[in-house]
């Protein structure tokens, strides 16, 4: 079993004991990547404090950064599980858009907050179910199946909304985005993100579901011979990804007060990138929820810094691309050192 916060494909005897605490795991060899990400995050905060101290370090801006990270962060948790299992999900952004549009139709809003939340989650689960069935039982390549879902969900979102912005008129939903709803200065969306992260961490590191996900990603045939129902496991993983998309869609509705077919644009790329720089192998078999969350925070902080310093978005994309390339090169170097 791997150390808390990290799931690794190295032999069990090289990892921390199962009963170790998250702090001990953080100081372990397998979490050096997380420490490096914390260092990068600290450098970004220092840069923000030096260049725009009054704006960047203000309570309002820090709340904004965490809130913006929350939506994509929830999506990233689900994507991390899929990648750990050796799969990929390119449809998460489109599912968020479809769920947000469906949840903000006039008919759905008539059911209030509960109806909108249930609708968003149901749409996410439904899309995840389709992806899972096509991949696990239909034998489709995950790239192709989720790419088809991306196109279909975007098209359906456009059809439902007719290309218009659907404004939320349910006060109980809108109130969640107001400062009056903050808990000890923490926005509700951030609390939801923290809860999803905690559940994801426990699911990956403290349950048989997490161990089976790692086993399937490491060697699907060996997992099958060991008695794991690989097809069922993959189906459950895409359902989990869809669930996270549904939750994120409702969070985005609260944040923007509307539903649009353009919501979630490029979320799939941001989520995959955050998981990669957090240490999740694209080939599967290893990943960490902690690292993925830190990856989300790094990217969100970069975006915020560029916005505050009025820097062009193309430079921002170049910086993100450089970080992704560096992370992949580090992964390859680490993998070679472990096999040598």
Secondary structure, 3 states (H helix, E strand, C coil): CCCCCCECCCCHHHCCCCCCCHHHHHCCHHHHHHHHHHHHHHHHHHHHHHHCHHHHCCHHHHHHHHHHHHHHHHHHHHHHHHHHCCCCCCCHHHHHHHHHHHHCCHHHHCCHHHHHHHHHHHHHHHHHHHHHHHHHHCCCCHHHHHHHHHHHHHHHHHHHHCCCCEECCCHHHHHHHCHHHCECCECHHHHHHHHHHHHHHHHHHCCHHHHHHHHHHHCHHHHHHCCCCHHHHHHHHHHHHHHHHHHHHHHHHHHHCEECCCCCCCHHHHHHHHHHHCCCCCCCCCECHHHHHHHHHHHHHHHHHHHHCCCCHHHHHHHHHHHHHHHHHHHHHHHHHHHC
